[in-house]
Amino acid sequence: MHRCSPSRARRWATRTRTCSLPRRGRRPAGRAGALLAARVTSQRAVEEAEGELAVAEAEVEAARARVRAYGIDPATPVEAGRVVLASPIRGSVVTRSAHIGQWIEPGDAVLEVVDLDELWLLGAIFERDLRHARAGQRAEIEVRALPGERFSGEVAHVGQTLAHGDRTAALRVVLANPGHRLRPGMFATARLEAPAAGPQVLAVPAAAVQELDERHFVFVPAGEGVFDVRSVRLGTREADWVEVIEGLAAGEQVVASGGLLLRGQLLRSTLGEEEGEE
């Protein structure tokens, strides 16, 4: 890319001017050395010429440093203040906002270069799933534009704060992009690899748990059309399942469908008993 600006042109002019100083300084120093050898000049004159040469070389190095600060290689051939700028990364140009002859100002974005060999998937994870997400975890990616295909990635970052609206945390997954089939802006879904299995727990469908007067209970079949009401103490919830810490034994059956109907019958019978006591 070619770019020309007043500030760069001034820096380039300084570089061009100072690069000629050592050449001019070497000639007097060389002549002084020859004259000293022929006993025509003094040692002091030779030292002064060598000192001027050293100053000129220092000015050249300073000019090169100023040019490098602009991202320009000092070895670039001079072409009327025009220089070639190389991208600091290898990749593909995905956006060009300038054209030949257009005037640009410092800070203007001229080109956007993206390394498509490796992409980031930026997503969100719900609060209830945060305990299962961690950096370094494997992820399986599905892209809407490529149905039926799956890509492998790795979780690079899990956000430390939650969005106030949907209660989600930011998630970043890094994935390789061989053949550049994936493109920035595509919609995708990530499925995280399940962590190592922990100790087994007793769990029931969340639909089986009823609540009354801030107490949780389930209905346990006790015969044909007969159900026991069992109070339970709950633990963590995972998707559509909830852990039962106390109140049930492994292998016992619970009513998962129709629990609301049984709850209504329980309320009516409870109210009837209270009215009978009165």
Phi, psi and chi 1 to 4 in degrees:
 res  aa     phi    psi   chi1   chi2   chi3   chi4
   1 MET       -  134.7 -179.7 -173.7   72.2      -
   2 HIS  -100.7  137.5  -65.7  -83.9      -      -
   3 ARG  -145.9  139.3  174.3  176.5  176.2  177.5
   4 CYS  -133.0  128.8 -178.4      -      -      -
   5 SER  -141.8  157.3   67.7      -      -      -
   6 PRO   -57.6  -43.5  -25.4   34.2      -      -
   7 SER   -65.9  -42.3   57.5      -      -      -
   8 ARG   -66.6  -38.9  -73.2  177.3  179.2  -92.4
   9 ALA   -61.8  -40.6      -      -      -      -
  10 ARG   -64.4  -43.4  -74.4 -166.4  -64.0  -89.7
  11 ARG   -62.8  -39.1  -69.3  -69.9 -174.5  -87.4
  12 TRP   -68.8  -37.1 -159.4 -104.4      -      -
  13 ALA   -64.6  -39.4      -      -      -      -
  14 THR   -62.9  -42.4  -58.7      -      -      -
  15 ARG   -62.9  -43.7  178.1  -99.2 -170.4 -168.0
  16 THR   -64.8  -42.3  -55.5      -      -      -
  17 ARG   -66.5  -45.5 -177.4  176.8   63.6 -104.0
  18 THR   -71.9  -27.4   52.2      -      -      -
  19 CYS   -64.0  -24.5  -78.6      -      -      -
  20 SER   -83.6  -13.9   66.4      -      -      -
  21 LEU   -63.2  -45.7  -68.1  177.9      -      -
  22 PRO   -61.1  -35.8  -24.2   34.5      -      -
  23 ARG   -63.4  -42.6  -68.2 -166.7  -65.7  -90.4
  24 ARG   -68.8  -33.0  -63.6 -158.6  -54.5  -94.1
  25 GLY   -75.8  -29.9      -      -      -      -
  26 ARG   -69.9  -32.5  -71.1 -168.9 -175.5   96.4
  27 ARG   -64.7  -49.4  -73.7 -166.0  -68.1  -91.0
  28 PRO   -62.2  -38.2  -23.5   33.7      -      -
  29 ALA   -64.6  -39.4      -      -      -      -
  30 GLY   -66.1  -42.2      -      -      -      -
  31 ARG   -64.7  -41.2  -73.5 -164.3  -60.6  -90.7
  32 ALA   -62.3  -38.6      -      -      -      -
  33 GLY   -65.0  -40.2      -      -      -      -
  34 ALA   -67.1  -41.0      -      -      -      -
  35 LEU   -66.2  -35.8  -67.2  174.2      -      -
  36 LEU   -65.7  -39.9  178.6   62.6      -      -
  37 ALA   -63.8  -33.0      -      -      -      -
  38 ALA   -88.9    6.2      -      -      -      -
  39 ARG    60.0   36.1  -60.1 -177.9  179.4  -83.4
  40 VAL   -99.5  -26.6  177.8      -      -      -
  41 THR  -125.2  176.9 -172.6      -      -      -
  42 SER   -99.9  164.3   64.6      -      -      -
  43 GLN   -63.6  -33.7  180.0   65.9   35.2      -
  44 ARG   -63.3  -41.7  179.4  177.0  179.0 -179.7
  45 ALA   -63.7  -37.9      -      -      -      -
  46 VAL   -64.4  -43.3  173.6      -      -      -
  47 GLU   -64.2  -37.9  -67.5  174.8   -7.0      -
  48 GLU   -64.8  -41.6  -70.7  177.6   -7.9      -
  49 ALA   -65.2  -40.7      -      -      -      -
  50 GLU   -67.3  -34.8  -69.3  175.6  -15.2      -
  51 GLY   -64.6  -41.7      -      -      -      -
  52 GLU   -63.8  -36.9  -68.2  175.4   -2.4      -
  53 LEU   -64.4  -41.6  174.8   59.9      -      -
  54 ALA   -63.6  -39.9      -      -      -      -
  55 VAL   -63.7  -43.2  170.3      -      -      -
  56 ALA   -61.5  -42.8      -      -      -      -
  57 GLU   -65.1  -36.5  -69.7  175.8  -19.3      -
  58 ALA   -65.5  -39.1      -      -      -      -
  59 GLU   -64.6  -37.2  -69.6 -178.2    3.7      -
  60 VAL   -62.1  -45.5  169.5      -      -      -
  61 GLU   -63.4  -38.3  -71.7  -56.3  -43.2      -
  62 ALA   -64.8  -41.4      -      -      -      -
  63 ALA   -64.4  -40.2      -      -      -      -
  64 ARG   -63.0  -38.8  -73.0  173.9  175.9  167.3
  65 ALA   -64.0  -39.9      -      -      -      -
  66 ARG   -65.9  -37.7  -71.2 -167.5  -67.5  -90.1
  67 VAL   -68.2  -40.1  169.5      -      -      -
  68 ARG   -63.1  -33.3  -71.0 -167.6 -168.2   97.9
  69 ALA   -60.7  -21.7      -      -      -      -
  70 TYR   -93.3    7.5  -85.8   79.4      -      -
  71 GLY    77.2   23.2      -      -      -      -
  72 ILE  -109.6  137.0  -55.3  171.4      -      -
  73 ASP   -78.2  119.6 -176.6   -0.8      -      -
  74 PRO   -58.2  -20.0  -22.7   33.0      -      -
  75 ALA   -81.9   -3.2      -      -      -      -
  76 THR   -64.2  132.5  -57.1      -      -      -
  77 PRO   -60.4  145.5  -20.7   31.8      -      -
  78 VAL   -76.7  132.0  178.7      -      -      -
  79 GLU  -142.5   73.7 -174.8 -174.2  -17.3      -
  80 ALA    52.1   44.4      -      -      -      -
  81 GLY    78.1    5.1      -      -      -      -
  82 ARG   -98.7  135.7  -63.2  168.9   64.8   88.3
  83 VAL  -130.9  157.3  -64.2      -      -      -
  84 VAL   -99.8  122.9  177.0      -      -      -
  85 LEU  -100.1  127.5  -60.0 -177.5      -      -
  86 ALA  -100.0  140.5      -      -      -      -
  87 SER   -65.7  138.1  170.7      -      -      -
  88 PRO   -71.4  -12.8   25.5  -34.3      -      -
  89 ILE  -128.3  155.1   63.8  170.4      -      -
  90 ARG   -88.0  141.1   60.6 -175.5  -64.1  -89.3
  91 GLY   172.5 -159.3      -      -      -      -
  92 SER  -117.7  143.7  -56.6      -      -      -
  93 VAL   -78.3  116.6  175.9      -      -      -
  94 VAL  -105.3  -19.0  -62.9      -      -      -
  95 THR  -143.4  133.2  -57.2      -      -      -
  96 ARG  -129.1  118.1 -173.0 -178.8   72.5  174.7
  97 SER  -110.5   10.0   56.3      -      -      -
  98 ALA  -134.5  154.1      -      -      -      -
  99 HIS  -131.6  166.4  -55.3  -81.6      -      -
 100 ILE   -59.7  129.5  -63.7  176.5      -      -
 101 GLY    91.1  -10.2      -      -      -      -
 102 GLN   -77.3  139.3  178.0  180.0  -23.7      -
 103 TRP   -86.3  131.1 -177.5  -95.3      -      -
 104 ILE  -124.5  155.0   57.7  176.5      -      -
 105 GLU  -110.2  159.4  -62.7  -68.5  -21.3      -
 106 PRO   -56.3  134.4  -25.7   34.3      -      -
 107 GLY    95.0  -12.1      -      -      -      -
 108 ASP   -69.3  137.9  -70.6  -12.5      -      -
 109 ALA   -84.1  115.3      -      -      -      -
 110 VAL   -94.5  -48.7  179.2      -      -      -
 111 LEU  -133.5  148.3  -61.1  174.4      -      -
 112 GLU  -115.2  116.9 -177.9 -179.2   -0.2      -
 113 VAL  -107.9  128.1  178.7      -      -      -
 114 VAL  -124.1  133.6  175.6      -      -      -
 115 ASP   -84.1  103.5 -178.0    3.4      -      -
 116 LEU   -83.5   -1.1  -63.4  176.8      -      -
 117 ASP   -68.8  -25.7  -67.7  -20.9      -      -
 118 GLU  -141.8  129.8 -175.6  178.0   86.1      -
 119 LEU  -121.5  161.6  -62.9 -179.4      -      -
 120 TRP  -107.5  134.6  -73.5    2.4      -      -
 121 LEU  -102.4  116.4  171.0   63.4      -      -
 122 LEU  -101.8  118.7  -57.3  179.3      -      -
 123 GLY  -137.9 -167.0      -      -      -      -
 124 ALA  -137.1  145.4      -      -      -      -
 125 ILE  -126.8  136.8 -177.6  169.5      -      -
 126 PHE   -68.5  153.7  -73.1  109.6      -      -
 127 GLU   -56.6  -40.5  178.7 -179.2    8.2      -
 128 ARG   -68.0  -18.2   64.4  175.3  179.4  -91.7
 129 ASP  -100.6   -1.0  -61.1  -37.2      -      -
 130 LEU   -61.7  -34.2  -86.3  175.0      -      -
 131 ARG   -67.2  -13.8   62.0 -167.0  179.9   96.0
 132 HIS   -98.1   -1.9  -59.9  -58.1      -      -
 133 ALA  -109.0  139.5      -      -      -      -
 134 ARG  -155.6  155.5   65.2 -173.8 -175.2  -82.5
 135 ALA   -64.6  140.1      -      -      -      -
 136 GLY    92.5   -6.7      -      -      -      -
 137 GLN   -74.5  142.3 -168.4  171.8    5.0      -
 138 ARG   -74.9  148.0  -58.8  -59.2  -57.9  171.7
 139 ALA  -137.1  145.2      -      -      -      -
 140 GLU  -109.9  126.6 -173.5  179.0   80.7      -
 141 ILE  -109.9  133.4  -45.5  -60.6      -      -
 142 GLU  -120.6  135.0  -67.3 -176.2    2.9      -
 143 VAL  -114.6  135.1 -178.4      -      -      -
 144 ARG   -60.0  -36.7  -67.3 -175.5 -172.7  177.5
 145 ALA   -74.0  -14.6      -      -      -      -
 146 LEU  -128.3   68.8  -59.0  170.9      -      -
 147 PRO   -61.7  142.3   23.2  -33.4      -      -
 148 GLY    86.6  -10.0      -      -      -      -
 149 GLU  -103.7  148.3  -63.4 -168.9   45.5      -
 150 ARG  -128.8  142.3  -69.3  177.8  173.0   83.1
 151 PHE  -123.2  147.1  -58.1   85.8      -      -
 152 SER  -100.5  138.7  180.0      -      -      -
 153 GLY  -144.1 -176.9      -      -      -      -
 154 GLU  -138.4  135.2 -178.3  176.6  -54.5      -
 155 VAL   -68.3  122.6  176.6      -      -      -
 156 ALA  -100.7  -27.6      -      -      -      -
 157 HIS  -156.2  138.4  174.6   73.5      -      -
 158 VAL  -120.3  124.2  179.8      -      -      -
 159 GLY   -59.6  149.8      -      -      -      -
 160 GLN   -96.8   -7.1  -59.0  -60.6  -50.0      -
 161 THR  -126.3  161.7   59.5      -      -      -
 162 LEU  -111.6  144.9  -64.1  177.0      -      -
 163 ALA   -72.2  137.1      -      -      -      -
 164 HIS   -67.8  -31.3  -66.8  -67.1      -      -
 165 GLY   -73.8  -63.8      -      -      -      -
 166 ASP  -101.3    3.3   54.7    8.6      -      -
 167 ARG    57.5   49.8  -51.7  -62.2  -62.6  171.0
 168 THR  -120.8  158.0   59.6      -      -      -
 169 ALA  -113.3  150.3      -      -      -      -
 170 ALA   -71.3  145.7      -      -      -      -
 171 LEU  -135.8  134.2 -175.4   76.1      -      -
 172 ARG  -123.9  125.2 -174.6  173.4   75.6 -119.3
 173 VAL  -117.7  132.4  177.3      -      -      -
 174 VAL  -100.9  131.0  178.2      -      -      -
 175 LEU  -140.9  146.1   63.9  156.8      -      -
 176 ALA   -73.5  153.3      -      -      -      -
 177 ASN  -133.4   65.5 -174.0   24.1      -      -
 178 PRO   -65.2  135.8   23.3  -33.1      -      -
 179 GLY    76.8   -0.3      -      -      -      -
 180 HIS    55.0   38.9  -63.0  173.4      -      -
 181 ARG   -76.7  -30.1  -57.5 -171.4   64.5 -140.8
 182 LEU   -86.4  141.8  -61.4  175.7      -      -
 183 ARG  -128.8  145.4  -59.2 -177.5 -177.9 -177.8
 184 PRO   -56.4  137.1  -24.8   34.2      -      -
 185 GLY    99.4  -10.6      -      -      -      -
 186 MET   -68.7  146.9  -76.5 -177.0  168.2      -
 187 PHE   -85.0  136.1  -72.9  101.1      -      -
 188 ALA  -146.9  162.9      -      -      -      -
 189 THR  -126.6  136.3  -58.3      -      -      -
 190 ALA  -113.5  134.1      -      -      -      -
 191 ARG  -114.4  122.5  -70.2 -177.9  172.9   82.3
 192 LEU   -85.1  143.6  -56.5 -173.9      -      -
 193 GLU   -66.8  132.0 -178.0 -178.6   75.1      -
 194 ALA   -64.3  139.0      -      -      -      -
 195 PRO   -66.9  168.6   25.3  -33.7      -      -
 196 ALA   -57.2  139.1      -      -      -      -
 197 ALA   -63.6  135.6      -      -      -      -
 198 GLY   -94.9 -164.9      -      -      -      -
 199 PRO   -64.6  146.1   21.7  -32.4      -      -
 200 GLN   -70.3  144.2  -67.3 -173.8  -13.6      -
 201 VAL  -129.4  161.1  -62.0      -      -      -
 202 LEU   -88.6  127.1  178.6   63.0      -      -
 203 ALA  -139.2  153.2      -      -      -      -
 204 VAL  -132.0  160.1  -62.5      -      -      -
 205 PRO   -58.8  139.7  -23.3   33.6      -      -
 206 ALA   -60.4  -28.9      -      -      -      -
 207 ALA   -68.6  -16.6      -      -      -      -
 208 ALA   -81.3  -16.7      -      -      -      -
 209 VAL   -88.9  125.8  179.8      -      -      -
 210 GLN  -111.0  160.1  -54.0  -62.9  -36.2      -
 211 GLU  -133.0  135.6 -176.4  177.2   -1.5      -
 212 LEU  -151.3  125.0 -177.6   63.4      -      -
 213 ASP    54.7   43.9  -64.3  -28.7      -      -
 214 GLU    63.3   21.0  -61.3 -177.5   -6.2      -
 215 ARG  -118.6  141.5  -68.2  170.8   49.4 -113.1
 216 HIS  -100.7  141.9  -65.7   97.2      -      -
 217 PHE  -152.3  162.7   61.2   92.1      -      -
 218 VAL  -131.0  161.1  -64.2      -      -      -
 219 PHE  -101.4  125.9  -67.3  101.7      -      -
 220 VAL  -112.4  122.3  178.2      -      -      -
 221 PRO   -58.6  131.4  -22.9   34.1      -      -
 222 ALA  -122.5   11.0      -      -      -      -
 223 GLY   152.6 -173.1      -      -      -      -
 224 GLU   -67.8  107.9 -174.4   67.3   26.9      -
 225 GLY    72.6   12.9      -      -      -      -
 226 VAL  -118.3  135.0 -179.3      -      -      -
 227 PHE  -135.6  136.5  -58.0   91.3      -      -
 228 ASP   -89.7  144.1  -71.7  -21.8      -      -
 229 VAL   -95.1  118.7  179.3      -      -      -
 230 ARG  -117.3  117.8 -168.7   79.1   58.8   81.4
 231 SER   -73.0  138.6  -65.4      -      -      -
 232 VAL  -133.2  154.1  -66.4      -      -      -
 233 ARG  -111.1  127.6 -174.5  160.6   64.7   92.8
 234 LEU   -98.3  156.0  -55.2  179.9      -      -
 235 GLY  -115.5 -132.6      -      -      -      -
 236 THR   -78.5  157.7   59.3      -      -      -
 237 ARG  -115.7  136.5  177.7  167.0  179.1  162.2
 238 GLU  -132.0  108.8  176.5   67.2   27.3      -
 239 ALA    55.4 -116.0      -      -      -      -
 240 ASP  -100.0   16.9  -63.5  -31.6      -      -
 241 TRP  -123.8  151.7  -68.0   81.4      -      -
 242 VAL  -135.8  138.4   60.1      -      -      -
 243 GLU   -76.2  138.8  178.5 -174.2    5.3      -
 244 VAL  -110.9  115.8  176.6      -      -      -
 245 ILE   -87.2  -33.5  -60.2  175.9      -      -
 246 GLU  -151.2  143.1 -173.5  179.2  -62.2      -
 247 GLY   115.4  -16.8      -      -      -      -
 248 LEU  -133.3  155.5  -82.6  179.1      -      -
 249 ALA  -114.3  152.3      -      -      -      -
 250 ALA   -59.1  135.2      -      -      -      -
 251 GLY    96.9  -17.3      -      -      -      -
 252 GLU   -71.5  143.3  -73.5 -170.7  -65.3      -
 253 GLN   -92.9  148.7  -65.4 -176.6  -17.5      -
 254 VAL  -130.4  159.8  -63.8      -      -      -
 255 VAL   -86.7  114.6  176.4      -      -      -
 256 ALA   -99.8  -26.1      -      -      -      -
 257 SER  -118.8  127.8  177.7      -      -      -
 258 GLY    93.8    7.9      -      -      -      -
 259 GLY   -62.8  -35.1      -      -      -      -
 260 LEU   -65.7  -37.4  -71.5  177.0      -      -
 261 LEU   -63.8  -44.0  178.5   61.3      -      -
 262 LEU   -65.4  -35.3  -67.3  175.8      -      -
 263 ARG   -64.2  -40.9 -179.0  175.8 -179.7  -86.3
 264 GLY   -62.8  -41.6      -      -      -      -
 265 GLN   -64.5  -37.6  -66.6  177.3   -6.1      -
 266 LEU   -63.5  -41.7  176.0   63.7      -      -
 267 LEU   -64.8  -42.0  -74.4  174.0      -      -
 268 ARG   -65.1  -40.8  -75.7 -165.6  -64.2  -89.3
 269 SER   -68.2  -36.1   62.7      -      -      -
 270 THR   -65.1  -44.2  -58.0      -      -      -
 271 LEU   -64.4  -37.3  -68.9  174.8      -      -
 272 GLY   -65.0  -38.2      -      -      -      -
 273 GLU   -66.7  -39.4  -68.7  175.4   -0.3      -
 274 GLU   -65.4  -38.7  -67.6  176.7   -8.0      -
 275 GLU   -68.4  -37.6  -69.4  175.8   -3.2      -
 276 GLY   -64.9  -35.4      -      -      -      -
 277 GLU   -66.8  -34.4  -68.5  176.9   -2.6      -
 278 GLU   -69.1      -  -66.4  177.5   -2.9      -
